[in-house]
Amino acid sequence: MSDDAQADAGTVEGQGPVEVSEDLARHLENKREELFEKFELRDEFPPAVLEEAEARTEGVTAEIQDEIDERQDLRELTTWTTDPIDAQDFDDALSIEERDDEYVLWVHIADVTHYVNPETAMWDEAVERGNTVYLPGYTVHMLPPVLAETVCSLVPNEDRLAHTVEMHLDKENLTYENIEIYKSVIESDERLTYAEAESRLEEPDAPLHEENALVYDLAEQMHEQRKEDGSLVLNPSRDRAHTIIEECMLKANKAVTHELMWNRGVSAMYRVHPQPSPDEWSEALREIQDLDGVSIPGSTWDDPRKAVNATLEDAPERQLDKIQWAVMKVMPRARYMNDPFGGHHALNFEIYGHFTSPIRRLSDLINHWIVYQNDVPENLVELCDRASDKQKDAEQCEREYKTFLQEVGLDPMAVNNRGIEVVDDDEADKTL
């Protein structure tokens, strides 16, 4: 998940893939290659990296068995994943318990650094790539899929190595009573899609209903608390399954960097988001106030983030995109830094960093290594800059590819949600 949880990009029920002609498919491929060259994105993995990844998928069962004595064995703990319907790897799982005076929330993250460390070619390749790049209908992976989609994926009914963030949260104010981060062995009970998680919440007799209901109740409390504290929420209509994942991942990410900063005194790869200037915020709020049918509550003008939150909740649906765009235009770009100074403005967190997606983000992979080693790489500043620059490249590449899709008559969202199927020219003419 990113700062926001990713949208469910699964196949739309009842609709097949977007059909394109062989000629158009070649145009799309040529455009991707042009963009990959422009932004220095590597599509193919070097043979040595693929060979190393293949080798690390062998003898996994015995290797995990050997690890059990060195780790916390959480295989008896009820655990499940929730991801988009077309997710190829599952890098985070949840467990939850309610006790007399606390909630205990476990966020289990795939222990990628058990397989990918600074001594490996895969690590060097991950640094080169910086992150996974998601284009509509096409993905450029940070790690070889042969590894990411097998031993690093928290598939159900299989023992898996994880890095667990165990958070004991006070019931009154949801503050961290205790944070423990440790290596574990887990076994996921089930893999849910977002839609399936929604249906489990609806059905009292369904498996995992109680766990999903409990974690949603907690996630909703965390969400409301974030808004009350001044966190910017640009998508107020998020469904319950997305709310669960977003809030739990934010809480785990915050817990890890909290632990590193205050309890260990160790640097990390922090996510720093500067705030717009007062003039920039005023410009955004004026633009929002001028929209037809939109009114910013007078009591919120002194806190622009709360003003935007309150406005989005009551604004006509047709204006939501314009409100969001007015805000995004004045927002500075977030960067990875080795010092949390300045905090994360949009989230209104003093300290924040990424930990929950080591399969697809270099920052999370680095932070896993720092937590494990309790030490920082000598080139941490260089790694921060690398991750920031490659994220910018990925976002720009995605924008330009979406624009190209529109220019050739394709809907980027449809391509993203449904994928592409190449058909002969006659058939394609009927569907375009």
C-alpha positions, 0 to 999 in steps of 0.5 A: 500500500502507498500513503493511501491504500491502493484501489481495487484494480480487479476485473470488473464483474461481467466485463471482459478485457478491453480488446485491441488490434494487433496494430494498436497493441504494437503501438502500446508496446512501442510507447512503453519502450519509449517511456522506459528509455526516457525515464530509465526504467528497467523492464527486463531483469538481468539473467544473474538476478533471475537465477539468484531469485530462482535459487532462493525459491528452492528448499523453502519448506525446510528453510522455514522449518529451520527458522521457527526456533529463531522466530516467534511462532504465530501460526496459531494466530488467526491471520488473513490478507486483504488485497485487490482481486488481481493482486499477484503477491500478498505482502501484508496480513492482519491479526486482531484481538480485543482485551479488557483495556486494549486492542492488540493489532498485529500487522505481518509484513513479508520478510523480504530481507530474509531473501534480499539483502545487501550481499545479493544481486537482487538488492542491487537491482531493487536499488536500481529500480527504486519501486514497482511501476504500475501502468494501466494493464502493465507492471514493471516489478521491483523484485523478480516475480518468481520470488515476490509471488512465491516465497515472499507472498503471504499465501493462505495455508502455507508457512511464511516468514514475516516481520511482525509489528505488534501494537498494543493500543489503549482503548480510550485514545488509541495511543501505543501502549507498547510496540514490538517489532520482530521476526515471525512465522505465520500462516494466513488462514484466508486470502480476501479480496476487497469485495470479499472483505465487504461481504464478510462484514455483511454476513454474521455467520461468515468465516472471519466476520468477527475479526473483520468487524472488530478490525473495521471498528478499530480502523474507523476509530483511527480514521476519525481520530486522524481527521480530528487531529488534522490529517487530510482525507481526500477520499471521504467515501472509501469503502470499509475494506479499504479503510481497514487496510489503509488505517492499519498500514498507516498505524504500523508504518507510524509505529515502526518509525516511532520505535526507531526514532524514540526508542532506538535512536536510529535513523531510517528512511523517513517520508517527509511531506512539506506543507504548502505556503499560506498563500498557496493554501489560500489560493486552493481554498479560494478555488474550492470556494468558487466551485458551484454548489460548494461551501467551505464551513466558516469555522474551518478556514484557519486549518486548511486540511480540516477545511478540505475534509469538511468540504469534501464530506458535503460537496456535490459528487460532481465537484469532488475531483475539482476539489481534490485537484485544487489541493494537489496542485499546491501540495509539494512533493513528498520525499524520502529523507534520513531525518524526519524534520518537518514531518508529513504535512498531509497526514499531520504526523510528526514522524512517518516512514514506510514499512508495509510494502517491501515487495514494491518499494525500496524505502520499505525494504531499506527500513526492514533492513534497518529494523533487523540490523538496528543500524543504517546503511552507510549510503542512506542519504543516497538511497533516500534520494534514489527512492525519491527520484525513481518514484517521481519517474514512475509517476511521470511515466504513468501520467504520460502513458495514461495520456497516450492511451486516451489519445489512441481512444482507450480508457486508462481506467478500463484498461487498468481494471479489465486488462487488455486482450489482443484480437485480430483487426476485424474483431477489434474494429467492432469493439473500439 
